[in-house]
Amino acid sequence: MTGPAVRLLLITARADVGGGPRHVDLLARHLPDDTECWIAAPDDKPYAAQWRAMAQVRGVLPIPHRRFSLIALMRLASACRRHHIHIVHSHGKGAGLYARLLKLCVPSVRVVHTFHGVHLGGYGWLSGIAYRLLERALRPLTAAFVNVSRGEQRQCLGLGFVTEQRSHVIYNGIALPGASPTPAHTLPSPVILTVARFHYQKHMALALEIAHRAKGAHPDWRFVWVGDGPERSALQQEVADRGIDNVTFAGARNDVPSYLRSADVFLSTSRWEGLPYTLIEASAEGLPIVATNVVGNDEAVVPGETGWLFAPNDPDEAIRRIAQIVGDPAHREHLASGGRALVSTTFSLERSLGELAALYRQLV
């Protein structure tokens, strides 16, 4: 790219572990040299401290964790004027509110909004209507929308959140791993791995039911859960109460790739997704996937080529698919090879960042 520097403000209402903050981190680390970047985010672990230490980030502007603050908005508006920000790119619902209101405060900025998953689960009747009306009201203030999957784009179009002319599908991307070293963990085989935030969206109760039903026919299977979140204590209590002894809570980890290399199957039980990084990372490491057939998952997994999808209300189907992979080494290797190829062609970081950089330059 040539021309004057693009001055970019990235906004996320979370800086803890999750796909949205991870996406912001990848953007900040790998944007083109002609892009000057600031980040507005809460003081969460692990990302806030990392961003403050990054040479690529000119400054980290504080906002509350998943909560709107008029004072924070005014401070962001002042920063946009002071730093002559060209583009504000928001990630997730809370960040999107800040970004679109910034357009009212600083009309010169162009707003890009990425949804990172659209859902109405958890909303009541009245709050659901209010959310729909809010997104539609904010639509005219948005120069471009980024949907991370085609399924998410269809949802947004159907709900009236975006217009077809301003919506761009840009898949999440990751850096392709090099030659895989020997795994740092020796796990008893076969291992069915889940990496997730223990939250309503990830439906870990379904993962628990799958583990419980698998005990009888597959007593050698070990379900390893990497992650943490608000539902962890309740899940641990249920495991103890029901005597489920084939589940291991590994906690939040910084060495997830070594777990991916040690496992036999990756299991995802999400209720909804945008486009999950964990599935892309699993495929990149050659780990076959068994995942719920929901928006986002259905584009990260190619049935029979990189893994299998199952109906969210059918844990027995998940068990059958896991058994199919574990019991057939040739099939497992076929899925592993297909997963690596899919990431290389569709979910590479270079492709994702190139498309975003082109969008920024177009708007400037």
Secondary structure, 3 states (H helix, E strand, C coil): CCCCCEEEEEEECCCCCCHHHHHHHHHHHHCCCCEEEEEEECCCCCHHHHHHHCCCEEEEEECCCCCCCHHHHHHHHHHHHHCCCCEEEEECHHHHHHHHHHHHHCCCCEEEEECCCCCCCCCCHHHHHHHHHHHHHHHHHCCEEEECCHHHHHHHHHHCCCCHHHEEECCCCECCCCCCCCCCCCCCCCEEEEECCCCHHHCHHHHHHHHHHHHHHCCCCEEEEECCCCCHHHHHHHHHHHCCCCEEEEECCCCHHHHHHHCCEEEECCCCCCCCHHHHHHHHCCCCEEEECCCCHHHHCCECCCEEEECCCCHHHHHHHHHHHHCCHHHHHHHHHHHHHHHHHHCEHHHHHHHHHHHHHHHC
